[in-house]
Amino acid sequence: MKKHLACYLALGCCLLVAVSGATTKLPVTTTPESKTSTVPPTTVPTKPTPSTTTSTTTTTTTTTTTTTTSTTPTPPTTPPPPTTTAPPSPPVPKPDPQKYVANISDHNLIIAKMAMQINITYENVDSKMNVSRQINIPSDNRTTAFGSNSSLNDEVLQLTWKSAGTGNNSVLLHFKKDAKTYALTGVEVMVQPQELPHSKYNESVTFAFNKEAYNTTLGNSYRCIRLQTFNLTKTDESTVMAQLSVYDMQFQAFKSDDQTSFGYANDCQFDTPDVVPIAVGCVLAGLVVIVLGAYLITRKRTARGYHSM
């Protein structure tokens, strides 16, 4: 019995030693596993942070570009409507001279040869700007000449041609005579409203020149090759609104024979302007003063010579 008990005790001690040895080895093997398991979770959360930041920056840049384009609906309202003036129309070429013969009564004629162009300035109701319109008097058979007189001392040459619309345009030359001479005393120009597009006029417009010019001897004609300009005013206004340009002008009124040829021509190149006699008078006055001054000086010197002797 004692031998068996001793064996049991020795076997129990061996088991205790084995169990204690096993338990001491376990913590050594488990500690390195705990260290390796803690390392990977630290690296995992650092990777998603940069992805979030980049996504937010890209979204902000796209929104800014869209806002700049959406804030531009104002330009159609800010600029004023286009009010640019229309380019000026090309000048109308100078017409050719035409000869006109009009009967006043038996053995009484008016003859004229000239080329005429009308330049009218008016307001365009659409653009509110002043525009000009050039109209040539046709230098062919489209222009008709009429003659009339209100008395023996007055004659009128009327040139008429068809307007761009309805009605006729006309130019009237008024002449008046006295015992020995006659002169042009007035010019009237009448145009239909169709000749003035986009104007405020709805009926014919009349312009006039009311001054005496070109005084000529009865029986003679008056001729002027250079350009003659008449400043015309509207009949109910005083400002100049039109000009009548006359080229290669020659006329003869109160012609008392049946001949359609011009009489002796008084040419405008021999007309002496008022400046010439004034200038001549000033020169003569200056010469008189110089001569008189020289005479007085010489006389004074001679008087001093006599006193010295």
C-alpha positions in Angstrom: 0.0 0.0 0.0 2.7 2.4 0.9 4.5 1.6 -2.4 1.4 2.2 -4.3 0.7 5.5 -2.6 4.3 6.7 -3.3 3.9 5.9 -6.9 0.6 7.8 -7.0 2.2 10.8 -5.4 5.2 10.7 -7.8 2.8 10.5 -10.7 0.8 13.4 -9.3 4.0 15.5 -9.0 4.9 14.8 -12.5 1.5 15.9 -13.8 1.7 19.1 -11.7 5.2 19.8 -13.2 3.9 19.2 -16.7 0.8 21.4 -16.2 2.9 24.2 -14.7 5.3 24.1 -17.6 2.5 24.3 -20.2 1.0 27.3 -18.5 4.2 29.3 -18.4 4.8 28.8 -22.2 1.4 30.1 -23.2 2.0 33.8 -22.4 5.3 33.9 -24.3 3.7 32.6 -27.5 0.7 34.9 -27.2 2.5 38.2 -26.6 4.1 38.5 -30.0 0.7 37.8 -31.7 -0.8 40.6 -29.7 1.9 43.0 -31.0 1.4 42.1 -34.6 -2.3 42.4 -34.4 -2.3 46.0 -33.2 -0.1 47.3 -36.0 -2.5 47.0 -39.0 -5.5 48.9 -37.6 -3.3 52.0 -37.3 -2.5 52.2 -41.0 -6.0 51.6 -42.2 -7.8 54.9 -41.1 -5.1 57.1 -42.6 -5.9 56.2 -46.3 -9.6 57.5 -46.6 -8.8 61.0 -45.5 -7.1 62.3 -48.6 -9.9 61.0 -50.8 -12.5 63.0 -49.0 -10.6 66.2 -49.3 -10.0 65.9 -53.0 -13.6 65.2 -53.7 -14.7 68.4 -51.9 -12.3 70.6 -53.7 -13.4 69.4 -57.1 -17.1 70.1 -56.3 -16.4 73.7 -55.2 -14.5 74.6 -58.4 -17.3 73.4 -60.6 -19.9 75.4 -58.7 -17.9 78.7 -59.0 -17.8 78.4 -62.8 -21.5 77.9 -63.1 -22.3 80.9 -60.9 -20.3 83.2 -63.1 -22.1 82.3 -66.2 -25.5 82.5 -64.6 -25.0 86.2 -63.4 -24.9 87.6 -67.0 -28.6 88.2 -68.0 -28.2 92.0 -67.8 -26.3 92.9 -71.1 -29.5 93.0 -73.3 -31.0 95.8 -71.1 -27.9 97.9 -70.4 -26.8 98.9 -74.0 -29.1 101.5 -75.6 -30.8 100.7 -78.8 -28.7 101.3 -81.9 -29.0 104.9 -83.0 -26.2 105.0 -85.5 -26.7 107.4 -88.3 -27.1 106.1 -91.7 -24.1 106.6 -94.0 -24.5 109.6 -96.2 -25.8 108.8 -99.6 -23.4 109.2 -102.5 -23.6 112.7 -104.1 -25.8 113.0 -107.1 -23.7 113.9 -110.2 -24.1 117.3 -111.7 -26.8 117.5 -114.3 -26.3 118.6 -117.9 -27.6 122.0 -119.0 -30.9 122.2 -120.8 -32.4 125.0 -122.9 -36.0 126.1 -122.1 -38.2 128.4 -124.2 -41.5 129.6 -122.8 -44.1 131.9 -124.6 -45.5 134.7 -122.5 -47.7 136.2 -125.2 -47.4 137.0 -128.9 -43.8 138.0 -129.8 -42.8 137.8 -126.1 -40.5 135.0 -124.9 -38.4 133.9 -121.9 -35.3 131.8 -122.8 -33.1 130.0 -120.3 -30.3 127.5 -120.5 -28.9 126.0 -117.3 -28.4 122.9 -115.1 -30.0 122.9 -111.7 -29.7 120.8 -108.5 -31.7 121.1 -105.3 -30.2 120.2 -101.9 -32.8 120.0 -99.1 -32.0 119.5 -95.4 -34.8 118.1 -93.2 -35.3 116.0 -90.1 -35.8 112.3 -90.4 -38.6 111.5 -88.0 -37.3 108.0 -87.4 -33.7 108.8 -86.4 -34.3 112.4 -85.3 -31.3 113.4 -87.3 -30.9 116.0 -90.1 -30.5 114.4 -93.5 -30.0 115.9 -96.9 -31.6 115.1 -100.1 -30.2 116.0 -103.6 -32.7 116.4 -106.5 -31.7 117.0 -110.0 -34.0 118.9 -112.4 -34.2 116.5 -115.4 -32.2 117.9 -118.3 -34.4 116.3 -121.0 -38.0 116.5 -122.2 -39.3 115.4 -118.8 -39.1 119.0 -117.7 -41.7 121.3 -119.2 -41.3 125.1 -119.4 -44.3 127.5 -118.9 -44.3 131.3 -119.0 -46.7 133.7 -117.4 -47.0 137.4 -116.3 -49.1 139.3 -113.9 -48.3 142.6 -115.5 -46.3 144.0 -118.4 -43.4 144.5 -116.0 -43.4 141.0 -114.4 -42.7 137.6 -116.0 -42.3 134.1 -114.5 -40.6 131.1 -116.0 -41.9 127.8 -114.5 -40.0 124.5 -114.9 -42.1 121.5 -114.0 -41.3 117.8 -113.8 -43.0 114.7 -112.3 -42.1 113.8 -108.8 -41.2 110.4 -107.4 -44.8 109.9 -106.2 -47.9 111.8 -107.2 -47.9 115.4 -108.3 -45.2 117.6 -109.9 -42.1 119.4 -108.6 -41.4 122.9 -109.9 -38.9 125.8 -110.0 -40.2 129.3 -110.6 -37.9 132.2 -111.7 -39.4 135.6 -111.3 -38.3 138.6 -113.4 -39.1 142.3 -113.2 -38.2 145.2 -115.5 -38.1 148.9 -115.5 -37.6 151.4 -118.3 -34.1 150.1 -119.4 -33.1 147.0 -117.3 -34.6 143.8 -115.9 -33.4 141.5 -113.1 -34.1 138.2 -111.4 -36.2 139.1 -108.3 -37.0 135.7 -106.8 -36.8 131.9 -107.0 -39.3 129.4 -105.7 -38.8 125.7 -105.4 -41.7 123.4 -104.7 -41.3 119.6 -104.0 -43.7 116.9 -103.2 -43.4 115.0 -99.8 -42.5 111.8 -101.6 -39.2 113.4 -102.5 -38.3 113.7 -98.8 -38.6 110.1 -97.3 -39.2 109.8 -93.6 -40.0 113.5 -93.2 -42.7 115.1 -91.2 -44.3 116.7 -94.3 -47.4 115.2 -95.8 -48.0 117.9 -98.4 -45.9 119.9 -100.9 -43.1 122.0 -99.4 -42.1 125.4 -100.9 -38.7 127.1 -100.5 -38.0 130.7 -101.7 -35.2 133.2 -102.4 -36.5 136.7 -102.4 -33.6 139.0 -103.4 -32.8 140.9 -106.6 -29.9 139.7 -108.7 -28.3 139.8 -112.1 -29.4 143.3 -113.3 -29.2 143.3 -117.1 -30.0 145.6 -120.0 -33.3 145.0 -121.8 -32.6 143.1 -125.0 -29.5 141.4 -123.6 -29.1 138.1 -121.9 -27.2 137.4 -118.7 -24.6 134.6 -118.6 -22.6 133.0 -115.8 -20.6 129.8 -116.4 -19.4 129.4 -112.8 -21.6 127.9 -110.1 -24.3 130.1 -108.7 -25.9 129.2 -105.3 -29.2 130.4 -103.9 -29.9 129.9 -100.2 -33.6 129.0 -99.9 -35.8 129.3 -96.8 -39.1 127.5 -96.2 -42.0 129.9 -96.7 -43.1 129.7 -93.1 -39.6 129.7 -91.5 -36.6 131.9 -91.6 -33.7 129.4 -91.4 -32.0 128.2 -94.5 -33.2 124.7 -95.3 -32.3 124.2 -99.0 -29.9 125.4 -101.7 -30.4 125.7 -105.4 -27.2 125.2 -107.3 -27.2 126.5 -110.9 -24.5 125.6 -113.4 -23.8 127.1 -116.9 -26.6 129.7 -116.5 -27.8 132.0 -119.2 -31.3 133.6 -119.4 -33.1 136.4 -121.2 -36.6 137.6 -120.1 -38.9 140.2 -121.8 -37.6 139.1 -125.2 -39.8 141.0 -127.7 -39.1 139.0 -130.9 -39.8 135.5 -132.0 -36.2 134.5 -132.0 -35.2 131.6 -129.7 -31.5 132.6 -129.7 -30.0 134.7 -126.9 -29.1 138.3 -127.3 -25.9 139.9 -126.4 -24.6 138.4 -123.2 -23.7 140.4 -120.1 -21.2 138.0 -118.5 -20.8 137.7 -114.8 -17.0 137.5 -115.1 -17.1 141.2 -116.0 -19.2 142.1 -113.0 -17.2 144.3 -110.6 -17.7 143.3 -107.0 -18.1 146.0 -104.4 -14.8 145.3 -102.8 -12.8 146.5 -105.8 -14.0 150.2 -105.8 -13.6 150.3 -102.1 -10.0 149.1 -102.4 -9.2 151.5 -105.2 -10.7 154.4 -103.1 -8.5 153.5 -100.1 -5.4 153.4 -102.3 -6.1 156.8 -103.8 -6.8 158.3 -100.4 -3.4 156.9 -99.1 -1.6 158.4 -102.1 -3.2 161.8 -101.5 -2.1 161.7 -97.8 1.5 160.8 -98.8 1.8 163.5 -101.4 0.3 166.1 -99.1 2.6 165.1 -96.3 5.7 165.3 -98.6 4.7 168.7 -99.8 4.3 170.1 -96.3 7.7 168.7 -95.2 9.6 170.2 -98.2 7.9 173.5 -97.8 8.9 173.6 -94.1 12.5 172.8 -94.9 12.7 175.5 -97.6 11.3 178.1 -95.1 14.0 177.3 -92.6 16.7 177.8 -95.3 15.5 181.3 -96.0 15.5 182.2 -92.3 19.2 181.0 -91.9 20.3 183.3 -94.8 
